[in-house]
Amino acid sequence: RGPTMGFDKGITSAGKSKVKFRKAPKSENVYVKLLVKLYRFLARRTDSKFNKVILKRLFMSRSNQPPVSISKLVKEMKNKQGKIATVVGTVTNDIRLTDDTGLKFTLCCLRITDGARARITAAGGEIITFDQLALRAPTGTNCVLLRGPLKAREVYKHFGRAPGVPHSTTKPYTRNSTKSRKFESARGRRRTCGFKV
């Protein structure tokens, strides 16, 4: 037998050649697929980084497309007249927002709740889709790209140092861990009971 070829530990080795993000959407939604087709073309044929970011976000899973509330849009769009707020995800209503005067802007998003749509249009704002945005701003000129808080999901409270180890603020997976003093909250978890880790 001749000498066998060695394992290449260069850039194409097993550990380095992982795909770090999706190259296509997993969604079967035909409208998302059409948007991907459009922004794949724009990302390739223009030098705009905006189009590349939009394309990458269209590929993302639903948990990586956190919703944005209208109150966050009002805060981010303050003193940005004439610009288009762009969200690759859902825009939701916020009943805590009482003043609707700041909602007079153009918004482009994948989906929007009925309450948020009604308030924005009543305030004199406009809601457009991504294919309309591609005609208005093919390179993302005067667009403000926004996204929601990724770590706001309840599941992130359980990630981190194990609950019970010193200086851990990680939430344990127990029944009624917030309401009850029955689970993982006796000696060692309260200063009043001897010590706390």
C-alpha positions as CSV (number, residue, x, y, z in Angstrom):
1,R,0.0,0.0,0.0
2,G,1.1,3.5,-0.8
3,P,1.2,6.3,1.7
4,T,-2.3,7.5,2.8
5,M,-3.1,11.2,2.7
6,G,-3.0,13.0,6.0
7,F,-5.8,15.1,7.5
8,D,-5.6,18.7,6.4
9,K,-5.6,20.9,9.5
10,G,-5.8,24.1,7.5
11,I,-8.7,26.4,7.0
12,T,-10.8,23.6,5.5
13,S,-10.5,21.2,8.5
14,A,-13.5,19.8,10.2
15,G,-13.5,22.4,13.0
16,K,-13.0,25.5,10.8
17,S,-15.4,24.8,7.9
18,K,-18.7,25.1,9.8
19,V,-21.4,27.2,8.4
20,K,-22.0,29.9,11.1
21,F,-25.3,31.2,9.7
22,R,-28.0,30.1,7.3
23,K,-27.5,30.5,3.6
24,A,-31.2,30.2,2.8
25,P,-34.4,30.5,4.9
26,K,-36.0,27.4,6.4
27,S,-39.4,29.0,6.2
28,E,-41.8,27.6,3.5
29,N,-43.5,31.0,3.2
30,V,-43.5,31.9,-0.5
31,Y,-43.5,35.7,0.2
32,V,-40.3,35.3,2.3
33,K,-38.8,33.3,-0.5
34,L,-39.6,36.0,-3.0
35,L,-38.0,38.6,-0.8
36,V,-34.9,36.5,-0.5
37,K,-34.8,36.3,-4.3
38,L,-35.1,40.1,-4.5
39,Y,-32.5,40.9,-1.8
40,R,-30.1,38.2,-3.0
41,F,-30.0,40.1,-6.3
42,L,-29.7,43.5,-4.6
43,A,-26.9,42.2,-2.3
44,R,-25.0,40.9,-5.3
45,R,-25.5,43.8,-7.7
46,T,-25.1,46.7,-5.3
47,D,-22.2,47.6,-3.0
48,S,-24.7,48.3,-0.2
49,K,-24.0,46.6,3.1
50,F,-27.7,47.3,4.1
51,N,-28.9,44.8,1.5
52,K,-26.5,42.1,2.7
53,V,-27.8,42.6,6.3
54,I,-31.4,42.5,5.2
55,L,-30.8,39.3,3.3
56,K,-29.0,37.7,6.3
57,R,-31.8,38.6,8.6
58,L,-34.4,37.2,6.2
59,F,-32.7,33.8,6.7
60,M,-32.9,34.0,10.5
61,S,-35.2,31.8,12.7
62,R,-38.2,33.4,14.4
63,S,-36.4,33.4,17.8
64,N,-33.6,35.5,16.1
65,Q,-36.2,38.0,14.8
66,P,-37.4,39.4,18.1
67,P,-40.4,41.8,17.9
68,V,-40.1,45.6,18.2
69,S,-42.7,47.6,20.0
70,I,-44.0,51.0,18.7
71,S,-42.6,52.7,21.8
72,K,-39.1,51.6,20.8
73,L,-39.7,52.9,17.3
74,V,-40.8,56.3,18.6
75,K,-37.6,56.5,20.7
76,E,-35.3,55.5,17.8
77,M,-37.0,57.6,15.2
78,K,-37.0,60.9,17.2
79,N,-35.4,63.7,15.2
80,K,-35.1,61.5,12.1
81,Q,-37.8,63.0,9.9
82,G,-37.9,61.7,6.3
83,K,-36.2,58.4,7.2
84,I,-37.7,54.9,6.9
85,A,-37.7,52.7,10.0
86,T,-36.8,49.1,8.9
87,V,-37.5,46.0,10.9
88,V,-36.9,42.5,9.7
89,G,-39.5,41.0,12.0
90,T,-42.8,41.9,13.8
91,V,-43.8,45.3,15.0
92,T,-46.2,45.1,18.0
93,N,-48.4,47.6,19.8
94,D,-47.5,49.0,23.2
95,I,-50.4,50.2,25.4
96,R,-48.0,52.0,27.7
97,L,-47.4,54.5,24.9
98,T,-50.0,57.2,25.3
99,D,-48.8,60.0,23.0
100,D,-49.2,59.0,19.3
101,T,-47.6,62.1,17.8
102,G,-44.2,60.4,17.4
103,L,-45.7,57.7,15.2
104,K,-45.7,59.8,12.1
105,F,-43.0,58.0,10.1
106,T,-42.6,55.5,7.3
107,L,-42.2,51.9,8.6
108,C,-41.0,48.9,6.6
109,C,-41.4,45.5,8.3
110,L,-42.2,41.8,7.7
111,R,-45.4,41.8,9.7
112,I,-47.3,44.1,12.1
113,T,-50.1,43.6,14.6
114,D,-53.5,45.2,13.9
115,G,-53.3,47.5,16.9
116,A,-49.9,48.9,15.9
117,R,-51.0,49.3,12.3
118,A,-54.1,51.3,13.3
119,R,-52.1,53.6,15.6
120,I,-49.4,54.4,13.0
121,T,-51.8,55.0,10.2
122,A,-54.1,57.2,12.4
123,A,-51.0,59.3,13.4
124,G,-50.3,60.0,9.7
125,G,-47.6,57.4,9.3
126,E,-47.1,54.9,6.5
127,I,-46.4,51.2,6.5
128,I,-44.6,49.6,3.5
129,T,-43.4,46.2,2.5
130,F,-39.8,45.2,1.7
131,D,-40.5,45.0,-2.1
132,Q,-41.8,48.6,-1.9
133,L,-38.6,49.5,0.1
134,A,-36.4,48.0,-2.7
135,L,-38.0,50.4,-5.2
136,R,-37.8,53.5,-2.9
137,A,-34.3,52.8,-1.4
138,P,-32.5,50.1,-3.4
139,T,-29.3,50.8,-1.4
140,G,-30.9,51.6,1.9
141,T,-30.5,55.3,1.7
142,N,-32.3,57.2,4.6
143,C,-33.2,53.9,6.2
144,V,-32.9,53.2,10.0
145,L,-32.3,49.5,10.5
146,L,-33.7,48.3,13.9
147,R,-34.2,45.1,15.7
148,G,-35.7,44.0,19.0
149,P,-34.0,42.7,22.2
150,L,-32.7,39.2,21.5
151,K,-32.1,38.3,25.1
152,A,-35.6,39.3,26.3
153,R,-36.9,35.8,25.9
154,E,-37.6,34.1,29.3
155,V,-35.4,31.2,28.4
156,Y,-32.2,33.4,28.7
157,K,-32.9,33.8,32.4
158,H,-32.0,30.1,32.8
159,F,-28.6,30.3,31.0
160,G,-25.4,31.0,32.8
161,R,-23.7,29.7,35.9
162,A,-25.6,26.9,37.6
163,P,-28.2,28.0,40.1
164,G,-26.8,27.4,43.6
165,V,-23.1,28.1,42.9
166,P,-21.7,31.3,44.4
167,H,-22.6,34.6,42.8
168,S,-25.1,33.0,40.3
169,T,-28.2,34.8,39.4
170,T,-29.4,32.1,37.0
171,K,-33.1,31.1,37.4
172,P,-33.6,27.5,38.3
173,Y,-36.1,25.3,36.5
174,T,-38.5,24.7,39.4
175,R,-42.2,25.0,40.0
176,N,-43.2,28.6,41.0
177,S,-39.6,29.6,41.5
178,T,-40.7,33.3,41.7
179,K,-43.8,32.9,43.9
180,S,-43.0,30.1,46.3
181,R,-40.3,29.9,49.1
182,K,-40.5,26.1,48.9
183,F,-38.1,25.4,46.1
184,E,-34.3,26.2,46.2
185,S,-34.8,29.2,48.5
186,A,-34.1,27.9,52.1
187,R,-30.7,27.7,53.9
188,G,-27.9,28.8,51.7
189,R,-30.2,30.8,49.5
190,R,-31.3,33.5,52.0
191,R,-29.1,35.7,54.2
192,T,-31.7,35.3,57.1
193,C,-31.1,31.5,57.2
194,G,-27.4,31.2,58.1
195,F,-25.6,32.1,54.9
196,K,-26.2,32.7,51.2
197,V,-24.2,31.5,48.2
